[in-house]
Structures are given as structure tokens and as C-alpha cells.
Amino acid sequence: MSRKVAIVTGGASGIGLATCRRFVAQGWNVVSADLSHAPGDGVASADNRSIDIRTDVTDEGDLRRLRDVAEGAFGRVDAVVTSAGTADNAPVRQTTPERFRRTLELNLVSTFAVVREFVDLLAADGGGSVVTIASVSGLRGSVDRASYSASKGGVIALTTQLAIELASEGIRVNCVAPGSTLTPLARRAQSPDMQRAILESIPMHRYADPNEIAEVVTFVAGPAAGFVTGQTWTVDGGQSMGAGWNLPKDRHDN
Ligand SMILES: NC(=O)c1ccc[n+]([C@@H]2O[C@H](COP(=O)([O-])OP(=O)(O)OC[C@H]3O[C@@H](n4cnc5c(N)ncnc54)[C@H](O)[C@@H]3O)[C@@H](O)[C@H]2O)c1
């Protein structure tokens, strides 16, 4: 039997990159779709086990091309992981409706569009699985995250909706909600004040390593979780058990 195939959006960095590596280590073939990959029709690894393809997940034409490249290269898709996303840390007054919309477009609308593009291929061999990536910010509130929290709460709701609708086709849909994870995104988006406040809010008092998230993503995606669907797997060192973080009133060193 041919190797299983996973599509990972946001596969060039952070949680997506760690997920691609974990899939390959477990014997899967992988298509990594990311805006930061080189333009062209896809770059295959030396052993032809993985392909990097430049994709803007907010562009429907790019998503069709991604599906065509994946199908042409491997002929099947068994799992789709939607890790492409962004953070948006800003107080309400700085979050214009246009900014709010952009965050929703990338984090939420593209998650739906990616799944929709691959539904037929996932169903073709009797089913497969989807793992969406939300955040503890989709589960409970904190400060300066109106658009981000709304987008990730939407991803969690979307996951249950898709899970129910697609179950009869053998497609499982689950969500992983990471807590604060040490990736380029976290380094970029969080001010020192915010990082201190976040650490205080994590009972295990450290950030997650991206590999710790990838381990859960690939487990939920794979056959060992064959009867699991519609669930949100929180991987956060206990962060979501508390009240979330706050910042001092004279905050904002960013
Ligand atoms: N790092 C954290 O603390 C954390 C916590 C919870 C949830 N998350 C979520 O995990 C996911 C991955 O985040 P990360 O921390 O690994 O970030 P990251 O910045 O390291 O990786 C995100 C990847 O998405 C890609 N990307 C961005 N826009 C894209 C687009 N339009 N089309 C295709 N690719 C695009 C980027 O090029 C990048 O490679 C995101 O959805 C993020 O919201 C991260």
C-alpha cells in the first residue's frame, strides 16, 4: 500500500513545520503549503517524500493548484492540517474593522476554504482526517486579542460543524488548540510585557515547544485516533484552566 499523504498549510515555520517533520518521521508523504515557499510548481525533497509549494491560503486559485499538485504527485490525500495563520495583538481602539476582517480571512475563512478544497480527495479512499489549529485564545478571553480570539473561536465552532457534516463520508475533523508556543510568530507578535504576563498564566511556567504540538496533531490526524471526531485538543501546559493574562494599566511597550 502506498504511503499516507498529509497536506500541511503553514508548513514552512513553527507548528506547521514541526508537523511536517513528524509526519515524515512516521512514514507519511507531505505537501507543505506556505506563502513563504519559493514560487513555482512545487519543490520536491531529494527522496520525493515531501513537496513544498508556495500557496496563499486566502487565494482560491492557489488552493486549486495546491490540490492539483498534491493529487498529481501522490494520487491521494489522507490528512489535512490547517496551520497557516497569524496573530493580531492590539487593543480594541487600534483594531479597525478592516484589520479585524483580515485576521478572520486568514485564520478562519481560509481554514474553511482549505478543507472545502480537499473534501473530495479525503472522501475518495473511504475517508481521512482534518486537523484545524485554533488557540487557547479561542477558548477564553485575554487582553488585546479581539480579532484573534474571534477567529480562533470560529475555528473551534467550524470544526464541530464540519465533523458532524462529514462524518458519514468517513472524514474525521478535530481541532488542536495550542497554548503559547515558542515559534517565530510568538517571538514576532509578543512584546516583552506580554511574554511575562503569558508566562505567569501558564501553570507549567514555560512556552510549548512546537514539537509538543506536532505530536498531538499527528496523533489526532492518524489512524490511532480513528474513532475521534469533533474534539478540541488543548495543548497548553494548563494555561486555559486559569483566567487568562492581563497587562498592567500603563502597559504597551510595543
Ligand atoms: N505560536 C503560538 O503561541 C500559537 C499559539 C496558539 C495557536 N497558534 C496558531 O498556530 C498556527 C501556526 O502558528 P506558528 O506559531 O507556527 O506561526 P509561524 O509564523 O511560525 O508559522 C505560520 C506560517 O503560516 C504561513 N502563512 C501566513 N500567512 C499565510 C498565507 N496567507 N498563506 C499560506 N501560508 C501563510 C507563514 O508563512 C508561516 O510559515 C497559527 O494558526 C497560530 O495562530 C500559535
The ligand as a Gaussian input file, in Angstrom:
#p B3LYP/6-31G(d) Opt

LIG

0 1
 N        2.834000      30.268000      18.482000
 C        1.831000      30.293000      19.341000
 O        1.986000      30.674000      20.514000
 C        0.462000      29.816000      18.903000
 C       -0.474000      29.534000      19.910000
 C       -1.735000      29.121000      19.543000
 C       -2.061000      28.970000      18.213000
 N       -1.138000      29.251000      17.254000
 C       -1.556000      29.085000      15.862000
 O       -0.762000      28.097000      15.257000
 C       -0.682000      28.359000      13.849000
 C        0.779000      28.352000      13.444000
 O        1.425000      29.394000      14.136000
 P        3.005000      29.406000      14.378000
 O        3.198000      29.928000      15.748000
 O        3.605000      28.124000      13.965000
 O        3.379000      30.604000      13.379000
 P        4.572000      30.771000      12.313000
 O        4.547000      32.220000      11.916000
 O        5.836000      30.194000      12.822000
 O        4.033000      29.891000      11.087000
 C        2.915000      30.298000      10.363000
 C        3.162000      30.007000       8.894000
 O        1.982000      30.399000       8.166000
 C        2.424000      30.965000       6.951000
 N        1.393000      31.843000       6.389000
 C        0.987000      33.058000       6.843000
 N        0.057000      33.563000       6.015000
 C       -0.135000      32.653000       5.030000
 C       -0.965000      32.600000       3.882000
 N       -1.804000      33.614000       3.551000
 N       -0.907000      31.507000       3.102000
 C       -0.068000      30.484000       3.403000
 N        0.761000      30.480000       4.456000
 C        0.714000      31.560000       5.265000
 C        3.679000      31.747000       7.295000
 O        4.477000      31.985000       6.138000
 C        4.339000      30.813000       8.301000
 O        5.257000      29.932000       7.670000
 C       -1.379000      29.702000      13.630000
 O       -2.695000      29.482000      13.192000
 C       -1.386000      30.331000      15.004000
 O       -2.459000      31.226000      15.185000
 C        0.119000      29.652000      17.563000

